Amino acid sequence: MPMPLKTEPPNRPQTTERQRYLKRLAALESERSTWISHWQDCNDYVLPRRLRYLQSERNQGTKRNDKIINNAATRAARTLGAGKMAGETSPARPWFRYAPEDMDTATPEEVTWIDEAQRYVTGVFRRSNLYTKIHELWFNQGVFATATIYLEEDYQKDVIAHIFPLGQYCLASSGKGAVDTIYRRFSMTVEQVIVEFGKENCCDATVERWTNGQWDEWVEVLHVIEPNRNRDTAKIDNSNMPFRSVWMEMAAPEDWGKMLRSSGFEEQPFFVARWEVIGEDIYGSSCPAMDCLGDNKGMQVLERRKAEAVDKTVRPPMKAPISAKTQRLSMLPGDVSYVDETASGAKFEPAIVIRGESIAAAREAIGDHEDRINQTFYVHLFLAMIMRQQNGGGKQPITATEVTEQHQEKMLMLGPVVTRDNDDVLDPLHNRILHIGIRNKKLPPPPDTLMGKRIKIEYISIMAQAQKLLGTAASERFASFVGSLSAAVPAVLDLPNWDKIVKNYAEMLGVSPDEINTEEVIQAIRQAAQQAKQAATMGQSMATGAEAAKAASQAQLGSDSVLSRLLAGTGMTPPGAAYGGN
């Protein structure tokens, strides 16, 4: 039997780098498409200008608020964004601090550098546009469940932050669920492309438009940021950085081999804030605007019905005798229309009468929708103090205890979101700023002893402290219980580790470590106190012995004295007894 002939596989054309990026972009856009309709509803009924998934939507000033009659959801979203800004990343008060991972073993050089790093990052936040963009980030997160901030290096301000409009980019995540890839498709003008990337890197069509003076025409551009998994770790050039950055023109010919720019990043430059994530979802699965979308749509319908009812009440449809059809009836105040009534009882009157109760019922139903929308956006928590006064909470000022309780209520509801914000946005944001400062020599390199150690970023914002305060109640109850029980059983005071309890309580309250003595100082204070106590005890013993000696020297040694009875047992003769003295 003859052996089958071996055939070589057909030669397949090698996929170019450009084709590979375009192919993945198509796949990511196809996966993102299932979210567009949901985002579009949130856009139409809450923030009509935030979503951009069509290139034609750039720089458009046409009206987009046609579906919004009652803007309660928009106002609630703004309250949520401002509340998160004030509660998590307020520029008016410190909201983070750096500390060594182990304060007890940290060297003075490490503590000094960490303090300097904290001052540098604080300055970067204040002199850049970070605070403005972070507020926009929290705003978008509450409406679309997904928001992205990009940190670009800048020589003067160290960083410049950008918020990418949702729909303009596609995301992908790693096997651990962390978003690490972004494909952003957007438009730049011909002038911007030429100035940013140079004519030598642009395709012929773009260069021709530049030469013809068509500087303000739009050029569609793709920016790719993804992990550089094939990099050579022994090299430190742009093409071998941990993250790859590629810019390309979408309209360039298929065989165009050039990229506008190919470079990389030492650390991930973009961060994605997601309100809630379920399973393998890449984009945020849910958020307040999505949760109350039904209430928002229903409220708009009721607003239209109420407006119709009011309009029919003020300008009702009229009915008139048939004989009045041949003449025009005046609707002007005080005017008279003469009608030849041929039908008995025929009158010129409203065809329908809207009862006032109907309008009141519509208003009440709208109020119910607004209340549910405000609750979904946590307005009742962020504006608790203001609403307390508006709702007749009394003229007495709100107490510190009530403020603490309200912050704790926020954390019960928003705690998971704040924790996700810290992990997904704020922690890597601090990491990138620190690395930029070290690379640009705005911050000295850390001491060698700090290499390989972690710097603890402790968040001390209002909401972070409120989250920690939830744990103080248990410590307070435990200490109170032990204190009350010690009156009957003093030995229970030996059970708790009081030093640990106090330190943990101070940390939960947000007390600065500088305000607590180190272990060496504590031991020195306690040793000095112990020596003072021993000296006092010794002095008291010496005073007691001197008093006893004095009393003994003045004691009468007659037959009835105590000393005489004691000496009698020894067989000794009391002094003076031989002489018959008293």
Secondary structure, 3 states (H helix, E strand, C coil): CCCCCCCCCCCCCCCCHHHHHHHHHHHHHHHHHHHHHHHHHHHHHCCCCCCCCCHHHCCCCCCCCCCCCCCHHHHHHHHHHHHHHHHHCCCCCCCEEEEECCCCCCCHHHHHHHHHHHHHHHHHHHHCCHHHHHHHHHHHHHHHCEEEEEEEEECCCEEEEEEECCCCEEEEECCCCCEEEEEEEEEEEHHHHHHHHCHHHCCHHHHHHHHCCCCCCEEEEEEEEEECCCCCCCCCCHHHCCEEEEEEECCCCCCCCCCCEEEEECCCCEEEEECCCCCCCCCCCCCHHHHCHHHHHHHHHHHHHHHHHHHHHHCCCEECCHHHHHCCCCCCCCCCCCCCCCCCCCCCEECCCCCHHHHHHHHHHHHHHHHHHHHHCCHHHHCHHHHHHHCCCCCCCCCHHHHHHHHHHHHHHHHHHHHHHHHHHHHHHHHHHHHHHHHCCCCCCCCHHHCCCCEEEEECCHHHHHHHHCCHHHHHHHHHHHHHHCCCCHHHHHCCCHHHHHHHHHHHHCCCHHHCCCHHHHHHHHHHHHHHHHHHHHHHHHHHHHHHHHHHHCCCCCCCCHHHHHHHCCCCCCCCHHHCCC
